[in-house]
Amino acid sequence: MKKDAAPITLDKLPLKSCGAIVGIDWKRLEERDARRLRELGVDEGVSVEKLHKGPFGTDPIACRIGRMTVALRTSQASAITVGPSKTR
């Protein structure tokens, strides 16, 4: 993601693009999904890279979040806002 790029949601981030989480709309997530993401360390400032989308461009979306690779539903990824990474 370019340094001057506007923040977008993770579901809209192009494949193989990197950025940093700038916001999470926890209210849009189901309680169990929000708890799971918090337990995995998903938070503002964490680096993220969109690696793969499911067949036909649908679920799941594979992402590297920090040092982990996780699979997210599109509805979960749409609650995560990504901006340019400060280190890149």
N, C-alpha and C positions, 0 to 999 in steps of 0.2 A: 504494500500500500504506500503510495507517495506521501511524503511529509506534509504536503499542503492539501491532501485529500480530505473531503468532508466525512465525518463519521457515518457509517452505515451499519445495518444490522448484519449479524453473522451469516444469516441465510442468504443475503445478497452479496456477500464478499466473494470475489472471483476465486476459482480454484487455484491452489498453489500461492495464494496471496497471504501475506503476514501482516499483523497489526497488534494492537494492544486493546484489551477490554477497557472501554471508557465509561460504560454504564450497563446496569442490568435492571430490567423492569421485573422485580421479584413478584409483583402483584399479578402479572400475566401468566406466571407459572403455577402449576398445581403444587400444593404444599409438599408432596413427596418428591416431586422433581426439583423444587427449590432446595429442599434439604439435601438431596443427593448432590446437587451441584456445589452447594456450600461445603459439604464434606470432602469433595474432590478438590477444593481449593479454588474454585472459580470465583474470581473477584476482580474489581477494578485494578488496572495496572498489569495484569497477567498477560503474557504474550499468547497469541493465538495464530494458528495457520489452518486454513481450510484445505484438507487433503483430498477428499473424495466425496462424491454424491452417489446415492443409490441408483439402481437401474432406472432409466427413463427420467433422470433428474429429480428423483423424489427421495424420500427417507430411506435409510438414515444418511446423515451428513457426518463424515469422519473428520475430526479436527484434532490438531495437536494443541493442547491447552497447557501451557507451562511445559513440563516434561512428559505429560501423559497424552495418550491418544484415546479419545473418547468418541462414542457415537451419540449423536443428538438427533432428535426429531426436528423437523422444520419449525414446528411451533415453539420448541425450546430455543432454537437458534435465533428466531425472530425477536426474542426478548433480550438478546445480548447485543449491545452496540459496540462496534469496533472502530477505532481510530488509528492514525499512524503510530507506529512504534517509536518510542523516544530513543531507542538504542540503534535504530537502523536509519 
